[in-house]
């Protein structure tokens, strides 16, 4: 059931990443970073500001960046401070029945947008240079994964 789900993020260490947004046929690059972390965030119905703040702190302190010996001992706080955050309701796609995912566990945009913005605001408060996608638009996301390093966070 959707009520026992929690905020979910896919975090990728990247050499570079960018997101383009298309509105009324006009495409614009709305966010880009490099190197840093690309974060796709999915929000569900039971999420709140407290969990969004906790997610930002987890991303900020996640030790997936290399130290001088090439070991993942450093966080984004210790290195580039660059984060690209893109809302991704499809992280809550339920594929357990049939061939078409159900999106019932994904929060509606009017609920998800302020919580994703809370993650962004908290990351900025902590010292991150944050780029973002744009809600309710057709987005194209590109990245050059470093490592590759990809981690799923659920809080």
C-alpha positions in Angstrom: 0.0 0.0 0.0 1.2 3.6 -0.7 0.8 4.7 3.0 3.8 2.6 4.1 6.1 4.0 1.4 8.7 6.7 2.0 10.6 9.3 0.0 12.9 7.7 -2.5 16.0 9.0 -4.3 18.4 7.6 -6.9 21.7 9.2 -6.4 24.4 9.0 -9.1 27.9 10.3 -9.0 28.5 12.2 -12.2 31.2 13.8 -14.2 28.5 16.0 -15.6 24.7 16.1 -15.8 22.1 18.4 -17.2 18.3 18.8 -17.7 16.5 20.5 -20.5 12.8 21.5 -20.2 10.3 22.0 -23.0 7.3 24.3 -22.6 5.1 25.2 -25.6 7.7 23.8 -28.0 10.5 25.8 -26.6 13.4 23.8 -25.1 15.7 25.4 -22.5 18.6 24.1 -20.4 17.3 24.7 -16.9 20.1 23.0 -14.8 23.5 21.6 -15.2 26.4 20.5 -13.0 29.7 18.7 -13.2 31.2 16.9 -11.4 28.8 16.2 -8.5 25.7 14.2 -7.7 22.6 13.7 -9.9 19.6 13.0 -7.7 16.2 11.8 -8.9 13.6 12.2 -6.1 10.2 10.4 -5.9 7.6 11.6 -3.3 4.7 9.6 -2.0 1.6 10.5 -0.1 2.9 10.1 3.4 6.0 12.2 3.0 6.4 15.5 4.8 8.8 18.4 5.4 10.7 16.5 8.1 11.5 13.6 5.8 12.4 16.0 3.0 14.9 17.7 5.3 16.3 14.3 6.4 16.7 13.3 2.7 18.7 16.5 2.0 21.0 15.8 5.0 21.5 12.2 3.8 22.4 13.3 0.3 24.8 16.0 1.6 26.6 13.6 3.8 26.5 10.5 1.6 30.1 9.2 1.2 30.3 8.3 -2.4 33.0 10.8 -3.6 36.6 9.6 -3.9 39.3 10.7 -1.6 42.9 11.2 -2.6 43.4 7.4 -2.7 40.4 6.8 -4.9 38.3 5.4 -2.0 34.7 6.5 -1.6 35.3 8.3 1.8 34.1 11.8 1.0 30.7 13.4 0.6 29.5 16.1 -1.7 29.9 18.4 1.3 33.7 17.7 1.2 34.1 18.0 -2.5 32.4 19.8 -5.4 29.1 20.7 -3.5 27.3 20.4 -6.9 23.9 18.6 -7.0 21.3 18.3 -9.7 17.9 17.5 -8.3 15.1 16.3 -10.6 11.6 15.2 -9.5 10.9 11.7 -10.7 7.4 10.4 -9.9 8.1 7.2 -11.9 10.3 6.0 -9.0 6.9 5.0 -7.5 5.8 3.0 -10.5 4.3 -0.3 -9.3 5.0 -3.0 -11.8 3.7 -6.0 -9.8 0.6 -6.6 -11.9 0.3 -6.4 -15.6 2.5 -4.6 -18.1 1.5 -1.0 -17.4 2.9 0.5 -14.2 0.5 2.0 -11.7 1.4 5.5 -10.4 -1.0 5.4 -7.4 1.8 5.6 -4.9 3.3 8.7 -6.4 2.2 12.0 -4.8 0.4 14.5 -7.0 2.5 17.4 -8.3 0.9 19.9 -5.9 2.1 17.7 -3.0 5.4 16.6 -4.4 6.7 20.0 -5.7 6.9 21.7 -2.3 8.7 18.7 -0.8 11.2 18.4 -3.6 11.7 22.2 -3.2 12.3 21.6 0.5 15.1 19.1 -0.3 16.6 21.7 -2.6 16.3 24.5 0.0 17.9 22.3 2.7 20.8 21.3 0.4 21.4 25.0 -0.4 21.2 25.9 3.3 23.9 23.2 4.0 26.1 24.8 1.3 25.3 22.9 -1.9 25.2 24.6 -5.3 21.9 23.1 -6.5 20.6 23.0 -10.1 17.1 21.6 -10.7 14.6 20.4 -13.3 11.3 22.1 -13.8 8.0 20.6 -12.5 5.2 19.8 -14.9 7.3 20.1 -18.1 8.7 17.6 -20.5 12.3 17.1 -19.3 15.3 15.5 -21.0 18.0 14.4 -18.5 21.5 13.5 -19.5 24.5 12.5 -17.4 27.9 11.0 -17.6 28.0 8.6 -14.7 31.3 8.5 -12.8 32.4 5.1 -11.6 29.6 4.2 -12.3 28.3 4.9 -8.8 24.5 4.7 -8.3 22.8 4.4 -4.9 19.1 4.2 -3.9 18.1 5.9 -0.7 14.8 5.3 1.0 14.0 7.1 4.2 
